[in-house]
Structures are given as C-alpha cells and as structure tokens.
Amino acid sequence: MKIRLLQPEDIQGLQLLIQNYRDSQNLRDVDFEDIQNLQPETQDILENSLDDRADNHHFVYVAVLDQEVVGFGVLAIEDINRHKIAEKFQEKIRANIWGRVEHLYCYPKYQRRGVGIQVYRTIATQARNLNLEYLYTEADVTTRAFFKSRGFVIKKEWRMQPEIGRQIKDIQTKDIQSTDMQIKYLMEKYLGKPRQFVVAAFYHFTPLPDYQELRPKLQKLSDRHQLKGTILLAPEGINSTTVGSRQGINALLKYLRSDSRFQGLEAKESVCEVLPFQKMLVRLKKEIVTLGVPGLDPNQEVGIYVEPKDWNQLIADPNVVVIDTRNSYEVEFGTFTGSIDPNLKSFREFPDYVAENLQPQSQQKVAMFCTGGIRCEKASAYLLSQGFTEVYHLKGGILKYLEETPPEESLWEGECFVFDDRITY
C-alpha cells in the first residue's frame, strides 16, 4: 500500500471513496468538488517561510492499494486566528499557523488494518516538515478514540444538529430529538519533542504449571511501573506486547529472566511516541497462540530455526514451499516474494489448510514465517506431528528480518502489520 499526494489518476477512485464516506456517515457537508478544487500543494511549500504559509494550503493524501484508492485524509494549513474555530479555544492560542486534519477516512473493510494510521502518520510528518507546532481536528464520537490514541487532547465539546450544522445552543432544544444531536470534539496535539516509549514484544515456550499464580505477580509489577499492553499466560508459556518507560520494561524483563524457565527469553524492541495501549491486561489462556490442536508441544518438538541472514537463500530454492502463516488481512499489507497466502481468517484454520494442500509423503520442504515467530513455532511443531520431515521457520519473524536485512537485499514486499496500531516498514 502506498500513501501519496493526490494524483490525477486518483480522482475517480477518490470520488467513489467520498461517496461511500458520505453514505456511511450520513454527512451532507462532504463535497467531492470542494476537495478536488483544493488545488493540493506540492513540496514547494516547504521553501516558503512560516509567515508565508497563510490559509488555503491543502495537502490531500490518498492510500492506494492495488491501484484502488482505499483511504484519504487532508492536511489544511491555516492561520487559526482567522478561523471561526478559534472561538472554541478556551485559552490563549499559542501559535498562529496550525495544521487541521480533515476527512480522515477509509473503506470499512480496511478499518483497523492500519490504513487510517498510515495516512495520519504521513499528515503528521508533513506538519513537522513544515515546522508546525500544533495539529487540531474536529472529531466525533467515532473518531475521538483514534485521535486520542495518537496523542490529541480534547479542548472543547459541543452538540450540533447535523441537518443544519448549528450548535445546539443556537436552536430551540425542545424542537430537537436527542437522537438528532451530534457530539463534536475540538482536539489538539502539540508536535514538539515527543516523549518516547519502549515497546517490547516477546514470547517463550516453556512449561508453566504455575501459570495461574504468575498472573497477580505480573499485574502488580506492571501497575507499579505503569506498563501497558497484554501478557498471555498458559501452561505452554508466555506471550506479550508491553509498552512503557525504559526503566519499566527493564524491570519486567529482569523479573522474568530471574526465573530459570525464562532465561532464554528474547524481546524485540521498538519505540513509539503515543501509548498504543491504555491499560495492562494479564490473561490466562489455554494456549499463548491458539491453534486448537490438543497435545501439541513446541517445547518438545519444533522446526529448524533459520537466521534472517540465511532466509533469502532458503526461500530462493525452488524445491521449498514458502508459506505465510498470518491472517489474510495481514498479508494484504506485505509478504515475501513468491510466498503462498493460505487465506486464513484465523490461525485455527491452519490445520485444515495443511490437510487440503500439503502432502508429507511427498517429502516437501516447507519454510514458514509470521510477524514475530510465535505462530511459526506452533505451525512447525504441527507439521512435524503430521509426518513432515523438513520444516523451517524464520527465527524472530518478519520483524527481525526487516531489522537485520539491508533494504537492497530484502525480499520483503510492502509493509508489516502489527497489532498495536503500528506499521513496520
């Protein structure tokens, strides 16, 4: 998927998307001609001084997947003191030139798949390139959570009647049904130097007969260090994505590795500016990654680990069947050249795919990969239990491969979807 400034060839696709936007949101104030006539800016605006950046500069970004426009958003550069929205700020406005985020939308089938996030990230990057200090948006009850998770704060709330777009205080409220009122939120974000959080993703297969007893201990430690995310505990091990301060992540990993069963635990780390989770959930599960096959134990039998540096050579072998074990909506964002997409809706469907498409008696060499490695370990254990003899899987998963492989040598095409609202390139 590509995020780019609106091009002439995108116009028809954008028009269809906006029609869907209007229909799904029941909006009457979104006009395709208004957006088409914005005359989107090019990078030439970067050469202007801040004082020259007055109203009427717009950047229209579209998300394009397989030549289809699947999402869009607009960054408007304006002197906020000349805008009617200035009346809604309850305190002194700290800068004149702001960026306004408008019409951030994608087709429903692509929601929660990172499209809106990527468009927003492009808008935020452009705003920083323009040396803007603040972004603001007018959100509704649906988009409020999205912008809040990106670091926006609510400055004012008001109610409107959608049919005529006026504030409720200007209307005789006795004439309006409660279902007709629309809540709007003025939200802003400071684009100065952001605070950075550490995201630690880790899993470890090891027998945990006392997994239930670990739950309150890990919850207490996480609360003490203000860690957010999810920790899954099961008899077969632990699986987690946790975010917090450097000190907090260190404390969690130190505590786990003090237990001899977790001494080999490896964590993949990245950084983010906004907490992708709002609380810590420590959950008890039957499996830390659900395949639904009783008696399968990666602690006892697992496929051959392949280091990222050796992965290209392996999958270039024409005798190797390369399988992407992720769900189909993840594969849409990107995958390895020449790999097979089993079109899984959930990992539970993997055994059915194997039964219908793979034959252990043919002595097929199978190489598998997933985001972080955990599904591949389970999948490789399953294939071995079904009689396959040569089973390989990418150690550390796609994330480790992208981290260690130079771009010019990479066989990865596209982006990598992760579940905490981030996209790894």
Secondary structure as GFF3:
##gff-version 3
##sequence-region A 1 425
A	DSSP	beta_strand	2	5	.	.	.	ID=ss1
A	DSSP	three_ten_helix	8	10	.	.	.	ID=ss2
A	DSSP	alpha_helix	11	25	.	.	.	ID=ss3
A	DSSP	alpha_helix	32	36	.	.	.	ID=ss4
A	DSSP	three_ten_helix	43	47	.	.	.	ID=ss5
A	DSSP	three_ten_helix	50	52	.	.	.	ID=ss6
A	DSSP	beta_strand	57	65	.	.	.	ID=ss7
A	DSSP	beta_strand	68	79	.	.	.	ID=ss8
A	DSSP	three_ten_helix	80	82	.	.	.	ID=ss9
A	DSSP	three_ten_helix	84	88	.	.	.	ID=ss10
A	DSSP	beta_strand	97	106	.	.	.	ID=ss11
A	DSSP	three_ten_helix	108	110	.	.	.	ID=ss12
A	DSSP	alpha_helix	115	129	.	.	.	ID=ss13
A	DSSP	beta_strand	134	140	.	.	.	ID=ss14
A	DSSP	alpha_helix	144	149	.	.	.	ID=ss15
A	DSSP	beta_strand	153	161	.	.	.	ID=ss16
A	DSSP	beta_strand	166	167	.	.	.	ID=ss17
A	DSSP	three_ten_helix	168	170	.	.	.	ID=ss18
A	DSSP	three_ten_helix	173	175	.	.	.	ID=ss19
A	DSSP	three_ten_helix	178	180	.	.	.	ID=ss20
A	DSSP	beta_strand	182	190	.	.	.	ID=ss21
A	DSSP	beta_strand	197	205	.	.	.	ID=ss22
A	DSSP	alpha_helix	211	224	.	.	.	ID=ss23
A	DSSP	beta_strand	228	234	.	.	.	ID=ss24
A	DSSP	beta_strand	237	244	.	.	.	ID=ss25
A	DSSP	alpha_helix	246	257	.	.	.	ID=ss26
A	DSSP	three_ten_helix	260	262	.	.	.	ID=ss27
A	DSSP	beta_strand	267	272	.	.	.	ID=ss28
A	DSSP	beta_strand	280	284	.	.	.	ID=ss29
A	DSSP	beta_strand	304	306	.	.	.	ID=ss30
A	DSSP	alpha_helix	308	315	.	.	.	ID=ss31
A	DSSP	beta_strand	320	324	.	.	.	ID=ss32
A	DSSP	alpha_helix	328	331	.	.	.	ID=ss33
A	DSSP	beta_strand	334	336	.	.	.	ID=ss34
A	DSSP	three_ten_helix	347	349	.	.	.	ID=ss35
A	DSSP	alpha_helix	350	357	.	.	.	ID=ss36
A	DSSP	three_ten_helix	360	362	.	.	.	ID=ss37
A	DSSP	beta_strand	365	369	.	.	.	ID=ss38
A	DSSP	alpha_helix	374	385	.	.	.	ID=ss39
A	DSSP	beta_strand	390	394	.	.	.	ID=ss40
A	DSSP	alpha_helix	397	404	.	.	.	ID=ss41
A	DSSP	three_ten_helix	407	409	.	.	.	ID=ss42
A	DSSP	beta_strand	412	414	.	.	.	ID=ss43
A	DSSP	beta_strand	416	417	.	.	.	ID=ss44
A	DSSP	beta_strand	423	424	.	.	.	ID=ss45
###
